[in-house]
């Protein structure tokens, strides 16, 4: 399938790189354009994809088009491609806060649309993306879109109404996790560990713990209990974290993100 990328910055570029790397020779059927030519040239030189001269050039050459521009530029971008859009194309949007209804107002009610909410770990191939389709996307077409985002991590189909929850759980949550890693590393430094090693120990522990949740399918509480020996060091740390309100702070922070996004 011929896939086009409009926008090859941090997120668009990461998706493009992951998609191309997943299959040898795929770059020959990928088309890309970015208004920032230096960014576009870097992606093209690294991946060997086809460099396009404009947004409309991408659309003209592609069966599936991925929009990866900032929300403030979306209307202007669409204006430049509206005469090139075809009814048989699939349109995938990672444009934050632009709903399927709004996309349909630009592309038409009969357009095939998938709205995606990715997150920044996609930049290292460990992303989590939600996929929400409109009524015109078939299961086979959805599978094609899912394969793109599985190439940079994992993806799940969700109803569009759940995107505020997705934002709280995967879109915004890397910030919470970075805060947690930083706090743990600070404690390691206080205990005498060099900072570079403290970051490595803390980050790898978080990465490994997350992988155990995904790989074992066990409840996080059960995994926690496995680490907490009776009268031991870990349960003492858990006692202090509970007393300081760690659980409720995370709960309230994530819910605030979900509610804030729902109001936008």
C-alpha positions as CSV (number, residue, x, y, z in Angstrom):
1,X,0.0,0.0,0.0
2,X,1.2,3.5,-0.8
3,X,1.3,5.5,2.4
4,X,1.8,9.2,2.7
5,X,3.0,11.3,5.6
6,X,2.1,15.0,5.9
7,X,4.4,16.2,8.7
8,X,7.6,14.4,9.6
9,X,8.5,16.0,12.9
10,X,9.0,14.2,16.2
11,X,5.8,12.1,16.1
12,X,5.2,11.9,12.3
13,X,8.9,11.1,11.7
14,X,8.9,8.4,14.4
15,X,5.8,6.7,12.9
16,X,7.3,6.9,9.4
17,X,10.7,5.4,10.6
18,X,9.0,2.6,12.5
19,X,6.7,1.7,9.6
20,X,9.5,1.6,7.1
21,X,11.9,-0.4,9.3
22,X,9.2,-3.1,9.8
23,X,9.5,-4.4,6.3
24,X,12.4,-4.4,3.8
25,X,11.7,-2.3,0.7
26,X,8.7,-0.6,2.1
27,X,10.3,2.8,1.7
28,X,9.6,2.7,-2.0
29,X,5.9,3.1,-1.4
30,X,6.1,5.8,1.3
31,X,5.7,9.5,0.4
32,X,6.5,12.3,2.7
33,X,6.4,16.1,3.0
34,X,7.1,18.6,5.7
35,X,7.0,22.4,5.5
36,X,10.4,22.4,7.3
37,X,12.7,21.2,4.5
38,X,15.6,20.4,6.9
39,X,13.4,18.0,8.9
40,X,12.0,16.4,5.7
41,X,15.5,16.0,4.2
42,X,16.8,14.3,7.4
43,X,13.9,11.7,7.3
44,X,14.4,11.1,3.6
45,X,18.1,10.6,3.9
46,X,17.7,8.2,6.9
47,X,14.9,6.1,5.4
48,X,15.0,6.4,1.6
49,X,11.3,7.3,1.3
50,X,10.0,9.4,-1.6
51,X,10.4,13.2,-1.0
52,X,7.3,15.1,-2.1
53,X,7.2,18.8,-3.1
54,X,4.0,19.6,-1.4
55,X,1.1,18.4,0.8
56,X,-1.0,17.8,-2.4
57,X,1.8,15.8,-3.9
58,X,1.7,13.4,-0.9
59,X,-2.1,13.0,-1.3
60,X,-1.9,12.4,-5.0
61,X,0.5,9.6,-4.6
62,X,-1.0,7.8,-1.6
63,X,-3.7,5.3,-0.8
64,X,-3.4,6.0,2.9
65,X,-2.6,9.5,4.1
66,X,-1.4,10.3,7.7
67,X,-1.9,13.8,8.9
68,X,0.8,14.7,11.5
69,X,0.6,18.5,11.7
70,X,0.0,20.8,14.6
71,X,-3.7,21.6,15.1
72,X,-3.2,25.3,14.3
73,X,-2.0,24.3,10.8
74,X,-4.6,21.7,10.0
75,X,-7.1,24.0,8.2
76,X,-4.4,25.6,6.1
77,X,-3.0,22.2,5.3
78,X,-6.4,20.8,4.2
79,X,-6.9,23.8,2.0
80,X,-3.8,22.9,0.1
81,X,-5.0,19.3,-0.5
82,X,-8.8,19.4,-0.8
83,X,-8.7,19.3,-4.6
84,X,-6.5,16.1,-4.5
85,X,-8.5,14.1,-2.0
86,X,-10.1,10.9,-3.3
87,X,-13.0,8.9,-1.9
88,X,-11.1,5.7,-2.0
89,X,-8.3,6.9,0.3
90,X,-7.9,6.2,4.0
91,X,-7.1,9.2,6.2
92,X,-5.4,8.8,9.5
93,X,-5.0,11.8,11.8
94,X,-2.8,12.2,14.9
95,X,-3.7,15.9,15.0
96,X,-4.5,16.5,18.7
97,X,-8.0,17.7,19.6
98,X,-9.4,17.4,16.1
99,X,-12.4,15.1,16.3
100,X,-13.7,12.7,13.7
101,X,-16.7,15.0,13.2
102,X,-14.4,17.9,12.5
103,X,-12.3,15.7,10.1
104,X,-15.5,14.7,8.3
105,X,-16.4,18.4,7.9
106,X,-13.2,18.8,6.0
107,X,-13.0,15.5,4.2
108,X,-16.7,14.7,3.7
109,X,-19.1,12.4,5.5
110,X,-18.2,9.5,3.2
111,X,-14.5,9.8,3.9
112,X,-12.6,6.9,5.5
113,X,-11.1,8.3,8.7
114,X,-9.2,6.9,11.7
115,X,-8.3,9.2,14.6
116,X,-5.2,8.2,16.5
117,X,-3.9,9.3,19.9
118,X,-0.2,8.2,20.0
119,X,2.4,9.0,22.7
120,X,6.0,10.1,22.8
121,X,7.6,6.7,23.6
122,X,6.8,6.0,19.9
123,X,10.1,7.8,19.3
124,X,11.9,4.8,20.7
125,X,9.5,2.1,19.3
126,X,7.7,1.7,22.6
127,X,4.6,3.8,22.0
128,X,1.0,3.2,22.9
129,X,-1.7,4.4,20.5
130,X,-5.5,4.5,20.5
131,X,-7.3,4.0,17.2
132,X,-10.8,5.3,16.7
133,X,-12.6,4.8,13.3
134,X,-15.6,6.4,11.7
135,X,-18.4,4.3,10.1
136,X,-16.7,4.1,6.7
137,X,-13.6,2.1,7.8
138,X,-13.8,-1.7,7.2
139,X,-12.1,-4.2,9.5
140,X,-9.5,-4.9,6.8
141,X,-8.7,-1.2,6.5
142,X,-8.5,-0.9,10.3
143,X,-6.0,-3.8,10.3
144,X,-3.8,-1.9,7.9
145,X,-3.8,1.2,10.2
146,X,-3.2,-0.9,13.3
147,X,-0.1,-2.5,11.6
148,X,1.3,1.0,11.1
149,X,1.1,1.8,14.8
150,X,2.1,-1.6,16.0
151,X,5.4,-1.0,14.2
152,X,6.2,1.7,16.8
153,X,4.9,-0.1,19.9
154,X,1.3,-1.2,20.6
155,X,-2.1,0.0,19.6
156,X,-5.7,-0.7,20.6
157,X,-9.0,0.3,19.0
158,X,-11.2,2.4,21.3
159,X,-14.4,4.4,20.9
160,X,-13.6,8.1,20.3
161,X,-15.5,9.0,23.5
162,X,-12.7,7.3,25.4
163,X,-9.9,9.5,24.1
164,X,-9.9,11.7,27.2
165,X,-9.1,8.6,29.2
166,X,-6.5,7.5,26.7
167,X,-4.9,10.9,27.1
168,X,-4.7,10.5,30.8
169,X,-3.4,6.9,30.7
170,X,-0.9,7.0,27.9
171,X,-0.8,10.4,26.2
172,X,0.1,12.5,29.3
173,X,1.3,9.7,31.6
174,X,4.9,9.6,30.4
175,X,5.3,12.9,32.2
176,X,4.1,11.3,35.5
177,X,6.5,8.4,35.0
178,X,9.4,10.7,34.3
179,X,8.6,12.5,37.6
180,X,8.6,9.1,39.4
181,X,11.9,8.1,37.8
182,X,13.5,11.5,38.7
183,X,12.2,11.2,42.3
184,X,13.6,7.7,42.7
185,X,16.9,8.8,41.2
186,X,17.1,11.7,43.6
187,X,16.7,9.2,46.5
188,X,19.5,7.1,45.0
189,X,21.7,10.2,44.9
190,X,20.9,11.0,48.5
191,X,21.9,7.4,49.4
192,X,25.3,7.9,47.7
193,X,24.8,6.7,44.1
194,X,26.2,8.7,41.2
195,X,23.3,10.4,39.3
196,X,23.9,8.8,35.9
197,X,23.7,5.3,37.5
198,X,20.7,6.3,39.6
199,X,18.8,7.3,36.5
200,X,19.7,4.0,34.8
201,X,18.7,1.8,37.8
202,X,15.4,3.7,38.3
203,X,14.5,3.7,34.6
204,X,15.3,0.1,34.0
205,X,13.3,-0.9,37.0
206,X,10.3,1.0,35.7
207,X,10.7,-0.5,32.2
208,X,11.1,-4.1,33.6
209,X,8.1,-3.7,35.9
210,X,5.9,-2.5,33.1
211,X,7.0,-5.4,30.9
212,X,6.0,-7.8,33.7
213,X,2.5,-6.4,33.8
214,X,2.2,-6.8,30.0
215,X,3.9,-10.2,29.7
216,X,2.4,-12.0,32.7
217,X,-1.1,-10.6,32.5
218,X,-1.1,-10.6,36.3
219,X,-2.8,-7.9,38.4
220,X,-0.3,-5.1,39.4
221,X,-1.3,-5.6,43.0
222,X,-0.3,-9.3,42.8
223,X,3.0,-8.4,41.3
224,X,3.6,-5.8,44.0
225,X,2.8,-8.5,46.7
226,X,5.5,-10.7,45.2
227,X,8.1,-8.1,46.0
228,X,6.9,-7.3,49.5
229,X,8.3,-9.8,52.0
230,X,6.8,-9.9,55.5
231,X,8.5,-7.3,57.7
232,X,10.9,-6.5,54.8
233,X,12.3,-3.4,53.2
234,X,9.8,-3.1,50.3
235,X,6.7,-3.2,52.5
236,X,8.2,-0.4,54.6
237,X,8.7,1.7,51.5
238,X,5.1,0.9,50.4
239,X,3.8,1.9,53.9
240,X,5.4,5.3,53.6
241,X,4.2,5.8,50.0
242,X,0.7,5.0,51.1
243,X,0.9,7.4,54.0
244,X,2.1,10.2,51.7
245,X,-0.9,9.6,49.4
246,X,0.9,8.3,46.3
247,X,-2.1,6.3,45.0
248,X,-4.6,9.1,45.4
249,X,-2.2,11.6,43.9
250,X,-1.7,9.6,40.8
251,X,-5.5,8.8,40.6
252,X,-6.4,12.5,41.0
253,X,-3.7,13.7,38.6
254,X,-4.7,11.3,35.8
255,X,-8.4,12.0,36.3
256,X,-7.7,15.8,36.1
257,X,-6.0,15.2,32.7
258,X,-8.9,13.2,31.5
259,X,-11.5,15.7,32.6
260,X,-9.4,18.6,31.2
261,X,-9.2,16.9,27.8
262,X,-12.9,16.1,27.8
263,X,-13.8,19.8,28.3
264,X,-11.7,20.9,25.3
